[in-house]
């Protein structure tokens, strides 16, 4: 039984060391390649989901604005207050989605920042900004500009 074990010496021992080093190096290269490929796949998936998260957040924003407008036209003060609370809750539901979208794509940071103010600022002051930001995320016509592009202020006329 002990005769089967061979003690390597000289050239055999050097060759065995080179083989082990090469196999370790090959293993490390393979592992690094897999890590890079997996990282690229995950980053691509995050970028694609940013738009979907922003659209879903804007869906909540649109529902909230509709609820807020309905609350403003309500004659019963108790019912109006309940509808305003529901509108604020819908904005709260939109904030995590907008945060994920902004983390993946900086274009959506304005939407996230405006939504984060909903706990401190009355919704009537945020409606205009939220509707404009979501109009960029959910364009209603083909002429509308995509998010991240330059939008001149309303009081400045473009020269042609």
GIBELJO-V731474 format. One record per pair of residues at least 24 apart in sequence whose ideal C-beta (glycine too) atoms are under 10 Angstrom apart, sorted by the first residue. I is the first residue (numbers start at 0). J is the second residue. D is the distance in whole Angstrom. If there is no record, write none. Layout:
I_J_D / I_J_D
//
This chain:
42_103_9 / 44_103_9 / 45_99_9 / 45_100_10 / 45_102_8 / 45_103_5 / 45_104_9 / 46_103_6 / 46_104_6 / 47_103_9 / 47_104_10 / 48_99_8 / 48_100_8 / 48_103_7 / 48_104_9 / 49_99_7 / 49_100_5 / 49_101_8 / 49_102_8 / 49_103_4 / 49_104_4 / 49_105_9 / 49_106_8 / 49_107_6 / 50_100_7 / 50_103_9 / 50_104_7 / 50_106_9 / 50_107_8 / 50_136_8 / 50_146_9 / 51_96_9 / 51_99_10 / 51_100_8 / 51_103_10 / 52_93_10 / 52_95_9 / 52_96_5 / 52_97_7 / 52_98_9 / 52_99_5 / 52_100_4 / 52_101_9 / 52_102_9 / 52_103_7 / 52_104_9 / 52_107_8 / 52_136_10 / 53_93_10 / 53_96_7 / 53_97_7 / 53_99_9 / 53_100_4 / 53_101_8 / 53_103_9 / 53_104_8 / 53_106_8 / 53_107_5 / 53_110_6 / 53_111_9 / 53_132_9 / 53_133_8 / 53_135_9 / 53_136_5 / 53_137_9 / 53_146_8 / 54_96_9 / 54_100_9 / 54_133_9 / 54_136_6 / 54_137_6 / 55_92_9 / 55_93_8 / 55_96_5 / 55_97_9 / 55_99_10 / 55_100_9 / 55_136_10 / 56_90_9 / 56_92_8 / 56_93_4 / 56_94_8 / 56_95_8 / 56_96_4 / 56_97_4 / 56_98_9 / 56_99_9 / 56_100_6 / 56_101_10 / 56_107_8 / 56_110_7 / 56_111_8 / 56_114_7 / 56_129_10 / 56_132_10 / 56_133_8 / 56_136_8 / 57_93_7 / 57_96_9 / 57_97_8 / 57_100_10 / 57_107_10 / 57_110_7 / 57_129_8 / 57_130_9 / 57_132_8 / 57_133_4 / 57_134_9 / 57_135_9 / 57_136_5 / 57_137_5 / 58_89_9 / 58_92_10 / 58_93_8 / 58_96_9 / 58_133_9 / 58_136_10 / 58_137_8 / 59_88_9 / 59_89_5 / 59_90_7 / 59_91_9 / 59_92_5 / 59_93_4 / 59_94_9 / 59_95_10 / 59_96_7 / 59_97_9 / 59_114_9 / 59_133_10 / 60_86_10 / 60_89_8 / 60_90_7 / 60_92_10 / 60_93_5 / 60_94_10 / 60_96_10 / 60_97_9 / 60_110_8 / 60_113_9 / 60_114_7 / 60_117_10 / 60_125_9 / 60_126_9 / 60_129_5 / 60_130_8 / 60_132_8 / 60_133_5 / 60_136_9 / 60_137_9 / 61_89_9 / 61_93_9 / 61_129_9 / 61_130_8 / 61_133_7 / 61_134_10 / 61_137_8 / 62_86_8 / 62_89_5 / 62_90_9 / 62_92_9 / 62_93_9 / 63_87_7 / 63_88_8 / 63_89_4 / 63_90_5 / 63_91_9 / 63_92_8 / 63_93_7 / 63_114_10 / 63_117_9 / 63_122_7 / 63_125_9 / 63_126_9 / 63_129_8 / 64_89_9 / 64_90_9 / 64_122_8 / 64_125_9 / 64_126_6 / 64_127_10 / 64_129_7 / 64_130_6 / 64_133_9 / 65_89_9 / 66_90_10 / 66_122_10 / 67_121_10 / 67_122_5 / 67_123_7 / 67_125_9 / 67_126_7 / 67_129_10 / 68_126_8 / 70_122_9 / 71_122_10 / 71_123_8 / 71_126_10 / 83_121_9 / 83_122_7 / 83_123_10 / 86_117_10 / 86_122_6 / 86_126_10 / 87_117_7 / 87_118_8 / 87_121_10 / 87_122_6 / 89_117_10 / 89_122_10 / 90_114_6 / 90_115_10 / 90_116_10 / 90_117_4 / 90_118_9 / 90_122_7 / 90_125_8 / 90_129_8 / 91_117_7 / 91_118_8 / 93_117_9 / 93_129_9 / 93_133_9 / 94_118_9 / 97_132_9 / 97_133_10 / 97_136_9 / 100_136_9 / 100_146_10 / 104_146_8 / 104_147_8 / 105_146_10 / 105_147_8 / 106_135_9 / 106_136_9 / 106_145_8 / 106_146_4 / 106_147_4 / 106_148_9 / 107_132_8 / 107_135_9 / 107_136_7 / 107_146_7 / 107_147_9 / 109_135_9 / 109_146_8 / 109_147_10 / 110_135_9 / 110_136_7 / 110_146_8
//
